[in-house]
Amino acid sequence: MRYKLITFDVFSALCDIQGTFIPLLKKLKPFKDVDVKTFFQAWRSKQYEYLIIHNSLEREFMSFEDITRKTLENTLQLYNIELAKNDRERLIENWSQLKFWSEAEQVVQEVKHRGYLVGMLSNGDIQMLLKLQTHCKVKFDFILSAEEAGSYKPSPKIYQFAYSKAGVKKEEILHVAGSPIDILGAISAGIPSAWSNRNNLPPIDSSYQPTFKFGDLTDLLKHT
């Protein structure tokens, strides 16, 4: 068995964040005349932007929750939307209550059954990921958070932290990514990486190609 540890990106590979948030946004009165899909994509883009800027500034580490709250406020301002504080906090809390893709739990369980260690490797805060795991039927062996690594994807620090904490060599990890940014980060860090590319997106940089690519997590079982 070539790999010892299979790590999974949480917010794209394991979970359907749009499928979680869009129905919730539609229920909130201030969004009744808003294209909620476009709003959520703008929030997500701002979140990515802030994470990367935060890495670059090398300031004291700011939690994913705080960054998510700041970028929500920014996106609400862009759309000129007034949202009650309790509804804002409900949206923040929902990051620890995401819906898993329909095949995710079964695939991770089968990977574990085949003898691999499994881990979450995520930008999410530790407590956020621990809460999320309570909604999953699979017990992960490792919760690998940017909070502990002190840096967000695509920084090599978070991928180095993963194999260091797990006590394996970097070539013994297969990271399952769900986004182009995660693929770029993992491959540039020298970690074999599979891309669950549901939307058939192109890579950010064609010189950093995934080790494997497939449409959803089911095909991961062909490579483990």
C-alpha positions in Angstrom: 0.0 0.0 0.0 1.7 3.2 -1.2 -0.2 5.7 0.9 -0.7 5.5 4.7 -2.9 8.6 5.2 -5.7 10.0 3.1 -6.6 13.6 3.9 -9.8 15.3 2.7 -10.4 19.0 2.1 -13.6 19.7 4.0 -15.3 22.7 2.5 -15.2 21.5 -1.1 -14.3 17.8 -1.3 -16.4 16.5 1.6 -19.1 19.1 1.9 -21.6 20.8 -0.3 -21.3 24.4 0.9 -23.5 25.9 -1.7 -26.2 23.3 -1.2 -26.0 24.1 2.5 -26.1 27.9 2.4 -28.3 28.8 -0.5 -31.5 27.2 1.0 -30.7 29.0 4.2 -30.1 32.4 2.6 -33.4 32.1 0.6 -35.3 31.8 3.9 -33.9 35.1 5.2 -36.1 38.1 4.4 -33.4 40.6 3.4 -32.4 38.2 0.5 -35.9 37.9 -1.0 -34.9 40.1 -4.0 -31.2 38.9 -4.2 -29.6 36.2 -6.4 -28.5 34.2 -3.4 -26.1 32.0 -5.4 -24.2 35.0 -6.7 -24.2 36.5 -3.2 -22.8 33.3 -1.7 -20.1 33.0 -4.4 -19.1 36.6 -3.7 -18.8 35.8 0.0 -16.8 32.7 -0.7 -14.5 34.7 -3.0 -13.9 37.4 -0.4 -13.2 34.7 2.1 -10.5 33.1 -0.1 -9.1 36.6 -0.8 -8.8 37.4 2.9 -7.2 34.1 3.7 -4.5 34.6 1.1 -3.9 38.2 2.2 -3.7 37.1 5.8 -1.0 34.6 4.8 0.9 37.3 3.0 0.8 39.8 5.7 2.2 37.3 8.2 0.4 39.0 11.1 -0.8 37.3 14.3 -3.0 34.4 13.2 -6.7 35.2 12.8 -9.3 32.5 13.2 -11.3 31.2 10.2 -14.4 32.1 12.1 -13.3 35.8 12.5 -12.2 36.0 8.8 -15.6 34.4 7.8 -17.4 37.0 9.9 -15.4 39.9 8.5 -16.0 38.8 4.9 -19.7 38.3 5.5 -19.9 41.8 6.7 -18.0 43.1 3.7 -20.2 41.2 1.2 -23.4 42.4 2.9 -22.1 46.0 2.5 -21.3 45.3 -1.2 -24.9 44.2 -1.7 -26.3 46.9 0.6 -28.1 44.3 2.7 -29.0 44.9 6.4 -29.0 41.6 8.2 -29.8 41.1 11.9 -27.0 40.1 14.2 -28.6 36.8 15.1 -29.0 35.9 11.4 -25.4 36.8 10.8 -24.3 34.5 13.6 -26.6 31.8 12.3 -24.7 31.9 9.0 -21.4 31.7 10.8 -22.5 28.8 12.9 -23.6 27.0 9.8 -20.0 26.4 8.7 -19.9 23.7 11.4 -23.2 22.2 10.2 -22.5 21.7 6.5 -24.2 18.9 4.5 -21.8 16.2 3.2 -21.9 15.2 -0.4 -24.2 12.2 -0.9 -21.3 9.7 -1.4 -18.8 11.3 1.0 -19.4 9.3 4.2 -19.6 6.0 2.4 -16.4 6.6 0.4 -14.4 7.8 3.5 -15.7 4.8 5.5 -14.6 2.4 2.7 -11.1 4.1 2.5 -10.8 3.5 6.3 -12.0 -0.1 6.0 -9.2 -0.7 3.5 -6.6 0.1 6.1 -5.8 3.8 5.5 -5.7 6.5 8.2 -8.1 9.3 7.3 -8.0 13.0 8.2 -9.7 16.3 7.7 -7.2 18.8 6.3 -8.9 22.2 6.4 -8.8 25.9 6.8 -11.6 25.6 9.3 -10.9 26.1 13.0 -10.5 23.1 15.2 -13.7 23.4 17.2 -15.6 24.1 13.9 -14.3 20.8 12.4 -14.9 18.8 15.6 -18.5 20.0 15.6 -18.8 19.1 11.9 -17.5 15.6 12.6 -20.4 15.0 15.0 -22.7 15.2 11.9 -20.6 12.6 10.1 -20.9 8.8 10.4 -17.1 8.4 10.1 -14.6 8.9 12.9 -11.6 10.7 11.4 -8.1 9.7 12.8 -6.8 13.2 12.4 -8.3 16.7 12.5 -5.7 18.9 10.7 -6.5 22.5 11.0 -4.9 25.7 9.7 -5.4 27.0 13.2 -2.7 24.6 14.5 -0.5 25.0 11.4 -0.6 28.8 11.8 -1.3 29.4 8.1 -4.0 28.9 5.6 -4.1 27.0 2.3 -2.4 27.3 -0.2 0.6 27.9 2.1 3.0 24.9 2.2 3.0 25.2 6.0 -0.5 23.6 6.4 0.5 20.6 4.2 3.8 20.2 6.0 2.0 20.3 9.3 -0.3 17.5 8.2 2.4 14.9 7.5 4.5 16.0 10.5 1.6 15.6 12.9 0.5 12.3 11.4 4.1 11.0 11.5 4.2 9.9 7.9 6.4 10.9 4.9 4.9 13.4 2.5 4.8 10.9 -0.3 2.7 8.6 2.0 -0.2 11.1 2.1 -2.8 11.3 -0.6 -4.7 14.6 -0.2 -8.1 14.8 -1.7 -8.8 18.4 -2.7 -12.1 20.0 -3.9 -10.8 23.3 -5.3 -8.1 24.6 -7.7 -6.4 26.5 -4.9 -6.1 23.4 -2.7 -4.7 21.4 -5.6 -2.1 24.1 -6.4 -1.1 24.2 -2.7 -0.8 20.5 -2.2 1.1 19.7 -5.4 3.5 22.6 -5.0 4.2 21.3 -1.5 5.2 18.0 -3.0 2.2 16.0 -1.7 0.3 13.6 -4.1 -3.2 15.0 -4.5 -6.4 13.8 -6.0 -8.9 16.4 -7.3 -12.6 15.9 -6.8 -13.5 18.3 -9.6 -17.3 18.4 -9.7 -17.5 21.4 -11.9 -14.7 20.4 -14.3 -12.7 23.5 -13.6 -9.2 24.0 -15.1 -6.2 24.2 -12.8 -5.0 27.6 -11.8 -1.5 26.8 -13.2 -1.3 24.0 -15.7 2.2 23.1 -14.5 0.7 21.9 -11.2 -1.5 19.0 -12.3 -3.2 16.7 -9.8 -2.0 13.1 -9.3 -5.6 12.0 -10.0 -8.7 13.8 -11.1 -12.3 12.6 -11.0 -15.9 14.0 -11.0 -16.8 13.0 -7.4 -15.4 11.1 -4.5 -16.6 7.7 -5.7 -13.7 7.3 -8.1 -11.2 7.7 -5.3 -11.8 4.1 -4.5 -10.1 3.2 -7.8 -6.9 4.7 -6.6 -6.8 3.4 -3.0 
